């Protein structure tokens, strides 16, 4: 996964996560993220980030054992950067 240094890095990180989720057989989560990123219209970045955070958080809470550790870590790093943006 690419380094998440700025809030702008969230966009390519989500795209990368979507691709990796599809490869790992987690198409349902990949499709949810793809829909939020590319098919919904958001008025602000914060609105998009809140929705992405909700999807990632809800998915990991449903069944923590479903995702491989590498994908969990990747989604946690993305969520962390989103949190920093939303709380600033």
WOURRA-V198234 format. One record per residue. N is the residue number from 0. RES is the residue in one small letter. OMEGA is omega in radians with two decimals (none if undefined). BURIAL is + if it has 16 or more other C-alpha atoms within 10 Angstrom, else -. D_FIRST is the distance of its C-alpha to the first C-alpha in Angstrom with 1 decimal. Layout:
BEGIN
n	res	omega	burial	d_first
N	RES	OMEGA	BURIAL	D_FIRST
N	RES	OMEGA	BURIAL	D_FIRST
END
This chain:
BEGIN
n	res	omega	burial	d_first
0	x	3.10	-	0.0
1	x	3.13	-	3.8
2	x	3.06	-	6.5
3	x	-3.11	+	8.6
4	x	-3.13	-	11.9
5	x	3.12	-	14.1
6	x	3.11	-	15.0
7	x	-3.14	-	14.5
8	x	-3.13	-	10.8
9	x	-3.08	+	11.1
10	x	3.09	-	12.3
11	x	3.12	-	9.6
12	x	3.09	+	7.1
13	x	3.12	+	10.1
14	x	3.11	+	10.6
15	x	3.12	-	7.4
16	x	3.12	+	8.3
17	x	-3.14	+	11.8
18	x	-3.13	+	11.4
19	x	3.08	+	9.9
20	x	3.11	+	12.7
21	x	3.13	-	15.2
22	x	-3.11	-	14.5
23	x	3.10	-	14.9
24	x	3.12	-	18.1
25	x	-3.04	-	17.4
26	x	-3.13	+	18.8
27	x	3.11	-	20.7
28	x	3.12	+	17.8
29	x	-3.14	+	16.0
30	x	3.09	-	19.4
31	x	-3.14	-	19.9
32	x	3.11	+	16.8
33	x	3.13	+	17.6
34	x	-3.13	-	21.1
35	x	-3.07	+	20.4
36	x	-2.90	+	18.2
37	x	-3.06	-	20.3
38	x	3.10	-	23.7
39	x	3.08	-	24.8
40	x	-3.12	-	26.4
41	x	3.14	-	25.6
42	x	3.13	-	27.9
43	x	3.06	-	25.4
44	x	-3.13	-	21.8
45	x	3.12	-	22.7
46	x	3.08	-	24.1
47	x	-3.10	+	21.0
48	x	3.09	+	18.9
49	x	-3.14	-	21.5
50	x	3.10	+	21.4
51	x	3.11	+	17.7
52	x	3.14	+	18.0
53	x	-3.14	-	21.0
54	x	-3.11	-	19.5
55	x	-3.12	+	16.5
56	x	-3.13	-	19.1
57	x	-3.13	-	21.8
58	x	-3.10	-	19.8
59	x	3.12	+	18.8
60	x	-3.12	-	22.4
61	x	-3.12	-	24.0
62	x	-3.05	-	22.9
63	x	-3.10	-	20.4
64	x	-3.06	-	20.7
65	x	-3.08	-	19.6
66	x	3.02	+	15.8
67	x	-3.08	-	14.3
68	x	-3.12	-	13.2
69	x	3.13	-	9.5
70	x	3.06	+	9.7
71	x	-3.14	+	12.1
72	x	3.13	-	10.0
73	x	-3.14	+	7.3
74	x	3.09	+	10.5
75	x	3.10	+	12.2
76	x	3.11	+	10.0
77	x	-3.14	+	10.5
78	x	3.12	+	14.1
79	x	3.12	-	14.6
80	x	3.10	+	14.0
81	x	3.12	+	16.2
82	x	3.13	+	18.7
83	x	3.12	-	19.0
84	x	-3.09	-	19.7
85	x	-3.10	-	22.1
86	x	-3.13	-	23.9
87	x	none	-	24.5
END
